[in-house]
Amino acid sequence: MTVNPAPRPTKTILRALAGERLPTPPVWMMRQAGRYLPEYRATRAQAGDFLSLCYTPDLAAEVTLQPIRRFGFDAAILFADILLIPQALGMDLWFVTGEGPRLSTITTGAELAALKPADAVHETLAPVYETLRILSRELPRETTLIGFAGAPWTVATYMVAGRGGLEQAPAHALKDQDRATFQGLIDLVTEATITYLSAQIEAGAEVVKLFDSWAGSLRGQDFDDFALEPTRRIIAALKQRHPQIPIIAFPREAGDRYIGFGRATGADCVALDNSVAAEWAAEHVQKDGCVQGNLAPGHMVTGGQALVDETRRIVAAFSDGPHIFNLGHGITPDADPDNVALMIQTVRGG
Ligand SMILES: Cc1c2[nH]c(c1CCC(=O)O)Cc1[nH]c(c(CCC(=O)O)c1C)Cc1[nH]c(c(CCC(=O)O)c1C)Cc1[nH]c(c(C)c1CCC(=O)O)C2
């Protein structure tokens, strides 16, 4: 039997992820479906609340498609949330308007043991897979469909504290006081994430991204044990099951730990926040492969010449290698959609 070589990808995002330098970088935006868009606010009102929106496939697919219709981004990211995994493992989850997520907490071995096993998550998460199936039918043929999950450290910070924001302290405390329980929690979330992302790929995700929003609060060996190692394990397991699917890792605010992160974890692309300079990242991170991100989300609020100049500077800094244009973190609700259009026009050479 002869084995045909893998066909060369045609979608721009997949080409960049395969290591190709493109004359114009493909572009999408973290939180591109969100409250800065009036059409998102209307669909969210129709759903009633944020979690109902996540678990209603027709509506979740609709909000995923809205920024594609309005702006023609090169990728669509599944509409869901990183905290659906703790909920699928049996924790309570709710969102307080204006404040963010709340969860029941895990701080003891007994509470950890009471959670469901990793492969029970499909029961709760089945609607997410249905959203992906709808999207793979409805997206324009040039648009790449991205699935995602939170990385175990970030998800664990919410599971231990019961809330997010600046409160990673409870997770640090558990890690330092009862490392075995904390490691058990990381292991459970790691296994659940592997099975969740595999199912997302089987439902149509062409790329998956791991959000480690609080990676920057880990230092030294802790960074290796809880940011790098779980990410490496997830990527190794996914590559074994789905070798053709590219993976983006986002160890936000990792600073100089961005160096070598792609090689150490097997990620095809490293997403950069806006605390590192593009020129520095081009030299130290992009030399190993594709990078994504870096524009400060505040420019989507303030716009003007500063937005144009900074967008051009980032495009130029990464122009010698594979690059996907994106923000350094999610777009905020006070952003102006016209500034998004201006950013895209600038990236595409307008
Ligand atoms: C930490 C984290 C969460 N969720 C996520 C992260 C990692 C990325 C990051 O650091 O921002 C990831 C996420 N959350 C959401 C997506 C969908 C895809 C996308 O558009 O990027 C993705 C990829 C939708 C969402 N997730 C949330 C919203 C706003 C909900 C609303 O409509 O009221 C959206 C569109 C809610 C959410 N969800 C979470 C928080 C802290 C909040 C409240 C803060 C806020 O309101 O922005 C947890």
The ligand as a MOL file (V3000), in Angstrom:
LIG
                    3D

  0  0  0     0  0            999 V3000
M  V30 BEGIN CTAB
M  V30 COUNTS 48 52 0 0 0
M  V30 BEGIN ATOM
M  V30 1 C -10.2240 32.9610 31.7840 0
M  V30 2 C -11.1820 32.5960 30.6800 0
M  V30 3 C -12.5930 32.4340 30.7900 0
M  V30 4 N -13.0640 32.1050 29.5370 0
M  V30 5 C -12.0470 32.0760 28.6330 0
M  V30 6 C -10.8440 32.3490 29.3320 0
M  V30 7 C -9.4590 32.2910 28.7320 0
M  V30 8 C -9.1340 33.4980 27.9530 0
M  V30 9 C -9.0110 34.7710 28.7620 0
M  V30 10 O -8.0850 34.8640 29.5720 0
M  V30 11 O -9.8620 35.6490 28.5600 0
M  V30 12 C -12.0800 31.7290 27.2220 0
M  V30 13 C -13.2670 32.1010 26.4320 0
M  V30 14 N -14.4340 32.7000 26.8420 0
M  V30 15 C -15.2650 32.8510 25.7730 0
M  V30 16 C -14.6240 32.2920 24.6380 0
M  V30 17 C -15.3190 32.1400 23.3050 0
M  V30 18 C -14.5470 32.3110 22.1230 0
M  V30 19 C -13.9920 33.7020 21.8420 0
M  V30 20 O -14.7520 34.5500 21.3300 0
M  V30 21 O -12.7940 33.9210 22.0750 0
M  V30 22 C -13.3610 31.8630 25.0340 0
M  V30 23 C -12.2420 31.2470 24.2140 0
M  V30 24 C -16.5950 33.4610 25.7890 0
M  V30 25 C -16.9820 34.3280 26.9200 0
M  V30 26 N -16.7830 34.0800 28.2520 0
M  V30 27 C -17.3690 35.0650 28.9950 0
M  V30 28 C -17.9680 36.0140 28.1110 0
M  V30 29 C -18.8000 37.2060 28.5280 0
M  V30 30 C -20.1180 36.6740 28.9530 0
M  V30 31 C -21.2880 37.5610 28.6820 0
M  V30 32 O -21.7940 37.5900 27.5430 0
M  V30 33 O -21.7380 38.1900 29.6530 0
M  V30 34 C -17.7270 35.5470 26.8110 0
M  V30 35 C -18.2010 36.1630 25.5160 0
M  V30 36 C -17.4330 35.0960 30.4960 0
M  V30 37 C -16.2010 34.7530 31.2190 0
M  V30 38 N -15.5240 33.5740 31.1140 0
M  V30 39 C -14.4060 33.6130 31.9160 0
M  V30 40 C -14.3920 34.8530 32.5940 0
M  V30 41 C -13.3300 35.3040 33.5700 0
M  V30 42 C -15.5310 35.5400 32.1830 0
M  V30 43 C -16.0320 36.8500 32.7280 0
M  V30 44 C -15.2540 37.9940 32.2080 0
M  V30 45 C -15.9590 38.6320 31.0480 0
M  V30 46 O -17.1650 38.8660 31.2030 0
M  V30 47 O -15.2970 38.8800 30.0350 0
M  V30 48 C -13.4170 32.5300 32.0240 0
M  V30 END ATOM
M  V30 BEGIN BOND
M  V30 1 1 1 2
M  V30 2 2 2 3
M  V30 3 1 2 6
M  V30 4 1 3 4
M  V30 5 1 3 48
M  V30 6 1 4 5
M  V30 7 2 5 6
M  V30 8 1 5 12
M  V30 9 1 6 7
M  V30 10 1 7 8
M  V30 11 1 8 9
M  V30 12 2 9 10
M  V30 13 1 9 11
M  V30 14 1 12 13
M  V30 15 1 13 14
M  V30 16 2 13 22
M  V30 17 1 14 15
M  V30 18 2 15 16
M  V30 19 1 15 24
M  V30 20 1 16 17
M  V30 21 1 16 22
M  V30 22 1 17 18
M  V30 23 1 18 19
M  V30 24 2 19 20
M  V30 25 1 19 21
M  V30 26 1 22 23
M  V30 27 1 24 25
M  V30 28 1 25 26
M  V30 29 2 25 34
M  V30 30 1 26 27
M  V30 31 2 27 28
M  V30 32 1 27 36
M  V30 33 1 28 29
M  V30 34 1 28 34
M  V30 35 1 29 30
M  V30 36 1 30 31
M  V30 37 2 31 32
M  V30 38 1 31 33
M  V30 39 1 34 35
M  V30 40 1 36 37
M  V30 41 1 37 38
M  V30 42 2 37 42
M  V30 43 1 38 39
M  V30 44 2 39 40
M  V30 45 1 39 48
M  V30 46 1 40 41
M  V30 47 1 40 42
M  V30 48 1 42 43
M  V30 49 1 43 44
M  V30 50 1 44 45
M  V30 51 2 45 46
M  V30 52 1 45 47
M  V30 END BOND
M  V30 END CTAB
M  END
